[in-house]
Amino acid sequence: MLFSWLRARRRRKLLAEPFPPRWVAFLERNVRHYTRLPSPEQVCLCNTTRVLVAEKRWLGRGGLFVTEEMRVTIAAQAALLLLGSDRDFYPRVREVVVFPTEFRTPVAGDDWEDDFLSDTASAGQAVDRGPVLLAWDTVLAEAREPDAGYNLVVHEFAHQLDFRDGITANTPDLGDRPLETRWRYVMTVAFEDHRRAVKSGADTFFTPHAADDEMEFFADATEAFYCRPADLKGLHAEMYDLLSAYYRVDPLAWFGTENDNEGDSLSVRL
Ligand SMILES: [Zn+2]
């Protein structure tokens, strides 16, 4: 109780300060979503960004020093997922670990140093009750080009919301029972359809990786929702509406009706 009161006071103090103009420059240069948001949402994004930058521990690995620009660029994208909600600021994520490029996953007990490494290289990973690990080169490229349809930060922080809210293990809290029942049905059918399509070798809207399990499917669908809203709405209107009910935002209003999303290659994300 005392702790949460102190934290609320610290946050109020932080947000009473003017938003640093150089941070606005980072956002305008790196986070294309920011430039598309209406002004009240921009303010909300900036506030959440400040809290995330201040409260998370930012670790550079693989020889990388995490600059202020990197923190702001990453935090602002994570803040996109909190725009429409009164959810807390990823309270179970204490650390964000940034690598210069794709990395072979280090081990938790090793403080995310690289003495012990997994066999697979990836650009991102989210650990339940642990950190988010990110490759900076992918983060920056995708932050600047949301129309490509991918966003590594959105993907990994969607996993964190999933871990916390039990979205794929159960059903998210949508404040409406029939809607929650609908969610389970729509997402399960869409996931099974996608899995079958990937197995048959067909071209698919969602990535092949999204066929791995429902957690990957949800993270991938969240990327599509934020980066290719028009395409998602056109293809899966009901899924779009359900994601809109969960995130309480309407990215279509930010993007207009066109997405230009063809052709970019996708890095591995776990
Ligand atoms: Zn994933």
Boltz pocket constraint, residues with backbone or C-beta under 6 A from the ligand:
constraints:
  - pocket:
      binder: B
      contacts: [[A, 155], [A, 159], [A, 215], [A, 216], [A, 219], [A, 269], [A, 270]]
      max_distance: 6.0
